[in-house]
Amino acid sequence: MMINVKEFLGENFAIEDAIILREHIKNNLNNEITLDFEGLDRVPSTFFICLFNELINQNGREAIFNAINVKNLTNYNDFSRVVMGTTFLN
């Protein structure tokens, strides 16, 4: 399942809109999910936290990281930090 985030939430989405996307993802976790961030600049880490926190608590980090792919994301490191709980040294 491909979800274009810009089309799904609109161009000027708020952090809280991640809840809408999260519910859609939660209902489709049995399918392979790809979140396409085409046309969006940097996505705030707080958006990823709101999007994935509950899913990670219910299913585990590894399961969510394996179930959800992303593409056209300019700040993949922020996504990875939230989903995998990792930090990167600069």
Biopython code that builds the backbone (N, CA, C, O; Angstrom):
import numpy as np
from Bio.PDB.StructureBuilder import StructureBuilder

atoms = [
    (1, "MET", "N", (0.851, -1.167, 0.000)),
    (1, "MET", "CA", (0.000, 0.000, 0.000)),
    (1, "MET", "C", (0.902, 1.237, 0.000)),
    (1, "MET", "O", (1.766, 1.394, 0.863)),
    (2, "MET", "N", (0.688, 2.088, -0.962)),
    (2, "MET", "CA", (1.436, 3.332, -1.076)),
    (2, "MET", "C", (0.557, 4.470, -0.557)),
    (2, "MET", "O", (-0.585, 4.627, -0.987)),
    (3, "ILE", "N", (1.094, 5.257, 0.364)),
    (3, "ILE", "CA", (0.374, 6.414, 0.897)),
    (3, "ILE", "C", (1.208, 7.654, 0.612)),
    (3, "ILE", "O", (2.302, 7.818, 1.152)),
    (4, "ASN", "N", (0.683, 8.520, -0.238)),
    (4, "ASN", "CA", (1.331, 9.800, -0.474)),
    (4, "ASN", "C", (0.869, 10.732, 0.649)),
    (4, "ASN", "O", (-0.298, 11.120, 0.709)),
    (5, "VAL", "N", (1.785, 11.076, 1.521)),
    (5, "VAL", "CA", (1.455, 11.834, 2.733)),
    (5, "VAL", "C", (0.870, 13.201, 2.388)),
    (5, "VAL", "O", (-0.077, 13.654, 3.030)),
    (6, "LYS", "N", (1.429, 13.848, 1.387)),
    (6, "LYS", "CA", (0.942, 15.175, 0.986)),
    (6, "LYS", "C", (-0.498, 15.100, 0.493)),
    (6, "LYS", "O", (-1.311, 15.964, 0.822)),
    (7, "GLU", "N", (-0.820, 14.075, -0.292)),
    (7, "GLU", "CA", (-2.191, 13.916, -0.773)),
    (7, "GLU", "C", (-3.129, 13.492, 0.352)),
    (7, "GLU", "O", (-4.278, 13.933, 0.402)),
    (8, "PHE", "N", (-2.649, 12.645, 1.248)),
    (8, "PHE", "CA", (-3.476, 12.116, 2.333)),
    (8, "PHE", "C", (-3.808, 13.192, 3.362)),
    (8, "PHE", "O", (-4.951, 13.284, 3.811)),
    (9, "LEU", "N", (-2.821, 14.010, 3.741)),
    (9, "LEU", "CA", (-3.018, 14.997, 4.805)),
    (9, "LEU", "C", (-3.118, 16.433, 4.309)),
    (9, "LEU", "O", (-3.541, 17.320, 5.051)),
    (10, "GLY", "N", (-2.734, 16.665, 3.066)),
    (10, "GLY", "CA", (-2.708, 18.029, 2.553)),
    (10, "GLY", "C", (-1.320, 18.615, 2.711)),
    (10, "GLY", "O", (-0.490, 18.091, 3.454)),
    (11, "GLU", "N", (-1.082, 19.688, 2.016)),
    (11, "GLU", "CA", (0.254, 20.285, 1.995)),
    (11, "GLU", "C", (0.630, 20.944, 3.317)),
    (11, "GLU", "O", (1.799, 20.930, 3.701)),
    (12, "ASN", "N", (-0.333, 21.512, 4.010)),
    (12, "ASN", "CA", (-0.063, 22.238, 5.250)),
    (12, "ASN", "C", (-0.561, 21.468, 6.469)),
    (12, "ASN", "O", (-1.315, 22.000, 7.283)),
    (13, "PHE", "N", (-0.139, 20.225, 6.588)),
    (13, "PHE", "CA", (-0.601, 19.410, 7.699)),
    (13, "PHE", "C", (0.073, 19.838, 8.999)),
    (13, "PHE", "O", (1.173, 20.391, 8.999)),
    (14, "ALA", "N", (-0.611, 19.571, 10.096)),
    (14, "ALA", "CA", (-0.084, 19.881, 11.429)),
    (14, "ALA", "C", (0.427, 18.602, 12.069)),
    (14, "ALA", "O", (0.141, 17.500, 11.601)),
    (15, "ILE", "N", (1.183, 18.762, 13.142)),
    (15, "ILE", "CA", (1.719, 17.612, 13.871)),
    (15, "ILE", "C", (0.586, 16.671, 14.281)),
    (15, "ILE", "O", (0.726, 15.451, 14.194)),
    (16, "GLU", "N", (-0.517, 17.232, 14.721)),
    (16, "GLU", "CA", (-1.647, 16.430, 15.202)),
    (16, "GLU", "C", (-2.279, 15.596, 14.094)),
    (16, "GLU", "O", (-2.957, 14.608, 14.377)),
    (17, "ASP", "N", (-2.066, 15.981, 12.835)),
    (17, "ASP", "CA", (-2.618, 15.205, 11.722)),
    (17, "ASP", "C", (-1.970, 13.829, 11.614)),
    (17, "ASP", "O", (-2.492, 12.944, 10.937)),
    (18, "ALA", "N", (-0.849, 13.654, 12.272)),
    (18, "ALA", "CA", (-0.210, 12.345, 12.292)),
    (18, "ALA", "C", (-1.137, 11.294, 12.897)),
    (18, "ALA", "O", (-1.036, 10.113, 12.565)),
    (19, "ILE", "N", (-2.032, 11.714, 13.775)),
    (19, "ILE", "CA", (-2.986, 10.785, 14.395)),
    (19, "ILE", "C", (-3.890, 10.175, 13.328)),
    (19, "ILE", "O", (-4.199, 8.985, 13.390)),
    (20, "ILE", "N", (-4.313, 10.965, 12.362)),
    (20, "ILE", "CA", (-5.166, 10.478, 11.267)),
    (20, "ILE", "C", (-4.404, 9.448, 10.442)),
    (20, "ILE", "O", (-4.926, 8.382, 10.117)),
    (21, "LEU", "N", (-3.176, 9.782, 10.115)),
    (21, "LEU", "CA", (-2.351, 8.860, 9.345)),
    (21, "LEU", "C", (-2.046, 7.596, 10.145)),
    (21, "LEU", "O", (-2.046, 6.497, 9.591)),
    (22, "ARG", "N", (-1.788, 7.746, 11.429)),
    (22, "ARG", "CA", (-1.504, 6.597, 12.283)),
    (22, "ARG", "C", (-2.670, 5.608, 12.297)),
    (22, "ARG", "O", (-2.457, 4.398, 12.230)),
    (23, "GLU", "N", (-3.886, 6.111, 12.383)),
    (23, "GLU", "CA", (-5.052, 5.230, 12.397)),
    (23, "GLU", "C", (-5.177, 4.471, 11.080)),
    (23, "GLU", "O", (-5.541, 3.295, 11.066)),
    (24, "HIS", "N", (-4.879, 5.142, 9.985)),
    (24, "HIS", "CA", (-4.929, 4.492, 8.669)),
    (24, "HIS", "C", (-3.855, 3.402, 8.586)),
    (24, "HIS", "O", (-4.107, 2.310, 8.076)),
    (25, "ILE", "N", (-2.675, 3.706, 9.084)),
    (25, "ILE", "CA", (-1.588, 2.718, 9.105)),
    (25, "ILE", "C", (-1.968, 1.543, 10.006)),
    (25, "ILE", "O", (-1.791, 0.384, 9.630)),
    (26, "LYS", "N", (-2.485, 1.847, 11.186)),
    (26, "LYS", "CA", (-2.857, 0.803, 12.149)),
    (26, "LYS", "C", (-3.855, -0.173, 11.534)),
    (26, "LYS", "O", (-3.775, -1.377, 11.778)),
    (27, "ASN", "N", (-4.785, 0.334, 10.745)),
    (27, "ASN", "CA", (-5.796, -0.511, 10.117)),
    (27, "ASN", "C", (-5.257, -1.310, 8.936)),
    (27, "ASN", "O", (-5.942, -2.190, 8.413)),
    (28, "ASN", "N", (-4.035, -1.006, 8.519)),
    (28, "ASN", "CA", (-3.466, -1.675, 7.353)),
    (28, "ASN", "C", (-2.095, -2.283, 7.613)),
    (28, "ASN", "O", (-1.341, -2.518, 6.669)),
    (29, "LEU", "N", (-1.761, -2.540, 8.856)),
    (29, "LEU", "CA", (-0.442, -3.071, 9.188)),
    (29, "LEU", "C", (-0.178, -4.452, 8.601)),
    (29, "LEU", "O", (0.976, -4.869, 8.510)),
    (30, "ASN", "N", (-1.218, -5.162, 8.205)),
    (30, "ASN", "CA", (-1.016, -6.473, 7.593)),
    (30, "ASN", "C", (-0.511, -6.361, 6.166)),
    (30, "ASN", "O", (-0.035, -7.344, 5.599)),
    (31, "ASN", "N", (-0.610, -5.181, 5.584)),
    (31, "ASN", "CA", (-0.120, -4.922, 4.232)),
    (31, "ASN", "C", (1.245, -4.252, 4.318)),
    (31, "ASN", "O", (1.566, -3.610, 5.318)),
    (32, "GLU", "N", (2.036, -4.401, 3.284)),
    (32, "GLU", "CA", (3.280, -3.644, 3.225)),
    (32, "GLU", "C", (2.923, -2.184, 2.968)),
    (32, "GLU", "O", (2.178, -1.882, 2.035)),
    (33, "ILE", "N", (3.445, -1.285, 3.780)),
    (33, "ILE", "CA", (3.093, 0.132, 3.690)),
    (33, "ILE", "C", (4.321, 0.934, 3.305)),
    (33, "ILE", "O", (5.398, 0.763, 3.877)),
    (34, "THR", "N", (4.145, 1.811, 2.330)),
    (34, "THR", "CA", (5.186, 2.761, 1.959)),
    (34, "THR", "C", (4.603, 4.157, 2.092)),
    (34, "THR", "O", (3.586, 4.485, 1.481)),
    (35, "LEU", "N", (5.261, 4.968, 2.898)),
    (35, "LEU", "CA", (4.876, 6.366, 3.044)),
    (35, "LEU", "C", (5.723, 7.179, 2.074)),
    (35, "LEU", "O", (6.950, 7.184, 2.168)),
    (36, "ASP", "N", (5.073, 7.857, 1.156)),
    (36, "ASP", "CA", (5.754, 8.665, 0.156)),
    (36, "ASP", "C", (5.645, 10.129, 0.561)),
    (36, "ASP", "O", (4.547, 10.676, 0.666)),
    (37, "PHE", "N", (6.791, 10.753, 0.786)),
    (37, "PHE", "CA", (6.836, 12.147, 1.220)),
    (37, "PHE", "C", (7.166, 13.086, 0.066)),
    (37, "PHE", "O", (7.685, 14.181, 0.281)),
    (38, "GLU", "N", (6.868, 12.662, -1.145)),
    (38, "GLU", "CA", (7.153, 13.484, -2.324)),
    (38, "GLU", "C", (6.474, 14.844, -2.213)),
    (38, "GLU", "O", (5.303, 14.944, -1.845)),
    (39, "GLY", "N", (7.224, 15.877, -2.536)),
    (39, "GLY", "CA", (6.681, 17.231, -2.519)),
    (39, "GLY", "C", (6.711, 17.911, -1.166)),
    (39, "GLY", "O", (6.281, 19.057, -1.035)),
    (40, "LEU", "N", (7.214, 17.215, -0.160)),
    (40, "LEU", "CA", (7.293, 17.792, 1.178)),
    (40, "LEU", "C", (8.755, 18.041, 1.535)),
    (40, "LEU", "O", (9.623, 17.213, 1.259)),
    (41, "ASP", "N", (9.012, 19.176, 2.143)),
    (41, "ASP", "CA", (10.349, 19.448, 2.640)),
    (41, "ASP", "C", (10.532, 18.683, 3.939)),
    (41, "ASP", "O", (9.838, 17.697, 4.186)),
    (42, "ARG", "N", (11.426, 19.116, 4.736)),
    (42, "ARG", "CA", (11.748, 18.459, 5.999)),
    (42, "ARG", "C", (10.494, 18.245, 6.854)),
    (42, "ARG", "O", (9.740, 19.181, 7.119)),
    (43, "VAL", "N", (10.288, 17.001, 7.275)),
    (43, "VAL", "CA", (9.155, 16.641, 8.128)),
    (43, "VAL", "C", (9.652, 16.692, 9.577)),
    (43, "VAL", "O", (10.668, 16.074, 9.895)),
    (44, "PRO", "N", (8.960, 17.414, 10.452)),
    (44, "PRO", "CA", (9.424, 17.545, 11.841)),
    (44, "PRO", "C", (9.488, 16.201, 12.573)),
    (44, "PRO", "O", (8.640, 15.331, 12.373)),
    (45, "SER", "N", (10.487, 16.051, 13.407)),
    (45, "SER", "CA", (10.619, 14.843, 14.228)),
    (45, "SER", "C", (9.389, 14.638, 15.101)),
    (45, "SER", "O", (8.989, 13.503, 15.360)),
    (46, "THR", "N", (8.797, 15.723, 15.549)),
    (46, "THR", "CA", (7.600, 15.612, 16.388)),
    (46, "THR", "C", (6.442, 14.960, 15.634)),
    (46, "THR", "O", (5.600, 14.296, 16.239)),
    (47, "PHE", "N", (6.400, 15.146, 14.325)),
    (47, "PHE", "CA", (5.386, 14.470, 13.509)),
    (47, "PHE", "C", (5.613, 12.965, 13.570)),
    (47, "PHE", "O", (4.668, 12.198, 13.756)),
    (48, "PHE", "N", (6.880, 12.537, 13.411)),
    (48, "PHE", "CA", (7.201, 11.112, 13.477)),
    (48, "PHE", "C", (6.903, 10.536, 14.855)),
    (48, "PHE", "O", (6.419, 9.410, 14.967)),
    (49, "ILE", "N", (7.189, 11.296, 15.896)),
    (49, "ILE", "CA", (6.903, 10.833, 17.260)),
    (49, "ILE", "C", (5.406, 10.607, 17.433)),
    (49, "ILE", "O", (4.986, 9.569, 17.944)),
    (50, "CYS", "N", (4.612, 11.568, 17.013)),
    (50, "CYS", "CA", (3.156, 11.451, 17.120)),
    (50, "CYS", "C", (2.637, 10.297, 16.252)),
    (50, "CYS", "O", (1.703, 9.592, 16.637)),
    (51, "LEU", "N", (3.243, 10.116, 15.097)),
    (51, "LEU", "CA", (2.819, 9.068, 14.171)),
    (51, "LEU", "C", (3.158, 7.672, 14.686)),
    (51, "LEU", "O", (2.327, 6.767, 14.609)),
    (52, "PHE", "N", (4.361, 7.491, 15.206)),
    (52, "PHE", "CA", (4.848, 6.144, 15.486)),
    (52, "PHE", "C", (4.851, 5.719, 16.948)),
    (52, "PHE", "O", (4.940, 4.522, 17.222)),
    (53, "ASN", "N", (4.759, 6.631, 17.885)),
    (53, "ASN", "CA", (4.908, 6.284, 19.301)),
    (53, "ASN", "C", (3.944, 5.175, 19.735)),
    (53, "ASN", "O", (4.377, 4.172, 20.303)),
    (54, "GLU", "N", (2.681, 5.338, 19.480)),
    (54, "GLU", "CA", (1.689, 4.334, 19.873)),
    (54, "GLU", "C", (1.901, 3.020, 19.124)),
    (54, "GLU", "O", (1.788, 1.943, 19.710)),
    (55, "LEU", "N", (2.210, 3.108, 17.827)),
    (55, "LEU", "CA", (2.442, 1.898, 17.035)),
    (55, "LEU", "C", (3.636, 1.113, 17.563)),
    (55, "LEU", "O", (3.603, -0.116, 17.621)),
    (56, "ILE", "N", (4.689, 1.827, 17.947)),
    (56, "ILE", "CA", (5.883, 1.176, 18.495)),
    (56, "ILE", "C", (5.567, 0.520, 19.831)),
    (56, "ILE", "O", (5.999, -0.603, 20.090)),
    (57, "ASN", "N", (4.820, 1.212, 20.678)),
    (57, "ASN", "CA", (4.463, 0.650, 21.987)),
    (57, "ASN", "C", (3.614, -0.604, 21.852)),
    (57, "ASN", "O", (3.737, -1.525, 22.660)),
    (58, "GLN", "N", (2.759, -0.651, 20.847)),
    (58, "GLN", "CA", (1.879, -1.801, 20.670)),
    (58, "GLN", "C", (2.540, -2.961, 19.928)),
    (58, "GLN", "O", (2.238, -4.125, 20.192)),
    (59, "ASN", "N", (3.447, -2.637, 18.993)),
    (59, "ASN", "CA", (3.974, -3.673, 18.108)),
    (59, "ASN", "C", (5.478, -3.891, 18.195)),
    (59, "ASN", "O", (5.983, -4.897, 17.698)),
    (60, "GLY", "N", (6.195, -2.974, 18.812)),
    (60, "GLY", "CA", (7.640, -3.071, 18.887)),
    (60, "GLY", "C", (8.323, -2.319, 17.756)),
    (60, "GLY", "O", (7.792, -2.202, 16.652)),
    (61, "ARG", "N", (9.505, -1.817, 18.056)),
    (61, "ARG", "CA", (10.255, -1.011, 17.077)),
    (61, "ARG", "C", (10.579, -1.787, 15.812)),
    (61, "ARG", "O", (10.371, -1.303, 14.700)),
    (62, "GLU", "N", (11.085, -2.982, 15.995)),
    (62, "GLU", "CA", (11.519, -3.784, 14.848)),
    (62, "GLU", "C", (10.352, -4.069, 13.908)),
    (62, "GLU", "O", (10.500, -3.977, 12.690)),
    (63, "ALA", "N", (9.202, -4.412, 14.463)),
    (63, "ALA", "CA", (8.027, -4.722, 13.646)),
    (63, "ALA", "C", (7.593, -3.510, 12.828)),
    (63, "ALA", "O", (7.268, -3.640, 11.648)),
    (64, "ILE", "N", (7.588, -2.346, 13.444)),
    (64, "ILE", "CA", (7.178, -1.135, 12.727)),
    (64, "ILE", "C", (8.210, -0.762, 11.676)),
    (64, "ILE", "O", (7.847, -0.394, 10.559)),
    (65, "PHE", "N", (9.496, -0.852, 12.017)),
    (65, "PHE", "CA", (10.546, -0.527, 11.055)),
    (65, "PHE", "C", (10.477, -1.456, 9.846)),
    (65, "PHE", "O", (10.719, -1.028, 8.718)),
    (66, "ASN", "N", (10.150, -2.718, 10.077)),
    (66, "ASN", "CA", (10.057, -3.677, 8.979)),
    (66, "ASN", "C", (8.759, -3.551, 8.191)),
    (66, "ASN", "O", (8.730, -3.890, 7.008)),
    (67, "ALA", "N", (7.697, -3.077, 8.809)),
    (67, "ALA", "CA", (6.388, -3.003, 8.153)),
    (67, "ALA", "C", (6.199, -1.732, 7.340)),
    (67, "ALA", "O", (5.399, -1.706, 6.405)),
    (68, "ILE", "N", (6.931, -0.676, 7.688)),
    (68, "ILE", "CA", (6.698, 0.620, 7.058)),
    (68, "ILE", "C", (7.966, 1.103, 6.368)),
    (68, "ILE", "O", (9.016, 1.259, 6.992)),
    (69, "ASN", "N", (7.843, 1.334, 5.075)),
    (69, "ASN", "CA", (8.924, 1.891, 4.278)),
    (69, "ASN", "C", (8.623, 3.362, 4.017)),
    (69, "ASN", "O", (7.468, 3.787, 4.046)),
    (70, "VAL", "N", (9.662, 4.118, 3.767)),
    (70, "VAL", "CA", (9.487, 5.518, 3.400)),
    (70, "VAL", "C", (10.274, 5.800, 2.130)),
    (70, "VAL", "O", (11.293, 5.168, 1.854)),
    (71, "LYS", "N", (9.782, 6.758, 1.371)),
    (71, "LYS", "CA", (10.522, 7.204, 0.199)),
    (71, "LYS", "C", (10.324, 8.701, 0.026)),
    (71, "LYS", "O", (9.353, 9.281, 0.511)),
    (72, "ASN", "N", (11.263, 9.305, -0.671)),
    (72, "ASN", "CA", (11.260, 10.749, -0.917)),
    (72, "ASN", "C", (11.240, 11.554, 0.376)),
    (72, "ASN", "O", (10.633, 12.623, 0.447)),
    (73, "LEU", "N", (11.905, 11.034, 1.386)),
    (73, "LEU", "CA", (11.975, 11.720, 2.673)),
    (73, "LEU", "C", (13.337, 12.399, 2.780)),
    (73, "LEU", "O", (14.373, 11.736, 2.747)),
    (74, "THR", "N", (13.329, 13.716, 2.909)),
    (74, "THR", "CA", (14.592, 14.461, 2.923)),
    (74, "THR", "C", (15.347, 14.295, 4.231)),
    (74, "THR", "O", (16.567, 14.463, 4.253)),
    (75, "ASN", "N", (14.670, 13.974, 5.307)),
    (75, "ASN", "CA", (15.339, 13.815, 6.601)),
    (75, "ASN", "C", (15.113, 12.405, 7.158)),
    (75, "ASN", "O", (14.492, 12.223, 8.206)),
    (76, "TYR", "N", (15.630, 11.422, 6.432)),
    (76, "TYR", "CA", (15.481, 10.018, 6.827)),
    (76, "TYR", "C", (16.076, 9.754, 8.206)),
    (76, "TYR", "O", (15.557, 8.920, 8.949)),
    (77, "ASN", "N", (17.153, 10.447, 8.561)),
    (77, "ASN", "CA", (17.774, 10.231, 9.868)),
    (77, "ASN", "C", (16.806, 10.520, 11.005)),
    (77, "ASN", "O", (16.809, 9.811, 12.011)),
    (78, "ASP", "N", (15.982, 11.547, 10.863)),
    (78, "ASP", "CA", (14.989, 11.856, 11.903)),
    (78, "ASP", "C", (13.967, 10.730, 12.032)),
    (78, "ASP", "O", (13.587, 10.348, 13.139)),
    (79, "PHE", "N", (13.535, 10.212, 10.910)),
    (79, "PHE", "CA", (12.615, 9.074, 10.904)),
    (79, "PHE", "C", (13.246, 7.885, 11.629)),
    (79, "PHE", "O", (12.623, 7.268, 12.493)),
    (80, "SER", "N", (14.474, 7.579, 11.268)),
    (80, "SER", "CA", (15.171, 6.435, 11.865)),
    (80, "SER", "C", (15.391, 6.617, 13.357)),
    (80, "SER", "O", (15.261, 5.663, 14.123)),
    (81, "ARG", "N", (15.719, 7.821, 13.774)),
    (81, "ARG", "CA", (15.921, 8.092, 15.209)),
    (81, "ARG", "C", (14.659, 7.806, 16.002)),
    (81, "ARG", "O", (14.719, 7.245, 17.096)),
    (82, "VAL", "N", (13.522, 8.188, 15.453)),
    (82, "VAL", "CA", (12.252, 7.980, 16.166)),
    (82, "VAL", "C", (11.858, 6.508, 16.139)),
    (82, "VAL", "O", (11.538, 5.929, 17.177)),
    (83, "VAL", "N", (11.881, 5.910, 14.965)),
    (83, "VAL", "CA", (11.388, 4.542, 14.838)),
    (83, "VAL", "C", (12.320, 3.528, 15.477)),
    (83, "VAL", "O", (11.866, 2.600, 16.147)),
    (84, "MET", "N", (13.616, 3.699, 15.276)),
    (84, "MET", "CA", (14.563, 2.730, 15.814)),
    (84, "MET", "C", (15.172, 3.163, 17.148)),
    (84, "MET", "O", (15.883, 2.385, 17.785)),
    (85, "GLY", "N", (14.901, 4.380, 17.569)),
    (85, "GLY", "CA", (15.420, 4.839, 18.860)),
    (85, "GLY", "C", (16.917, 4.994, 18.842)),
    (85, "GLY", "O", (17.577, 4.808, 19.864)),
    (86, "THR", "N", (17.458, 5.331, 17.697)),
    (86, "THR", "CA", (18.909, 5.446, 17.568)),
    (86, "THR", "C", (19.330, 6.907, 17.571)),
    (86, "THR", "O", (18.522, 7.806, 17.336)),
    (87, "THR", "N", (20.581, 7.118, 17.834)),
    (87, "THR", "CA", (21.164, 8.450, 17.733)),
    (87, "THR", "C", (22.348, 8.374, 16.800)),
    (87, "THR", "O", (22.951, 7.314, 16.628)),
    (88, "PHE", "N", (22.671, 9.475, 16.212)),
    (88, "PHE", "CA", (23.786, 9.555, 15.295)),
    (88, "PHE", "C", (24.772, 10.588, 15.786)),
    (88, "PHE", "O", (24.383, 11.676, 16.212)),
    (89, "LEU", "N", (26.029, 10.257, 15.729)),
    (89, "LEU", "CA", (27.078, 11.192, 16.133)),
    (89, "LEU", "C", (27.444, 12.049, 14.937)),
    (89, "LEU", "O", (27.647, 11.548, 13.831)),
    (90, "ASN", "N", (27.526, 13.341, 15.174)),
    (90, "ASN", "CA", (27.926, 14.253, 14.094)),
    (90, "ASN", "C", (29.405, 14.536, 14.182)),
    (90, "ASN", "O", (29.940, 15.283, 13.362)),
]
sb = StructureBuilder()
sb.init_structure("model")
sb.init_model(0)
sb.init_chain("A")
sb.init_seg("    ")
for serial, (resi, resn, name, xyz) in enumerate(atoms, 1):
    if name == "N":
        sb.init_residue(resn, " ", resi, " ")
    sb.init_atom(name, np.array(xyz, "f"), 0.0, 1.0, " ", f" {name:<3s}", serial, name[0])
structure = sb.get_structure()
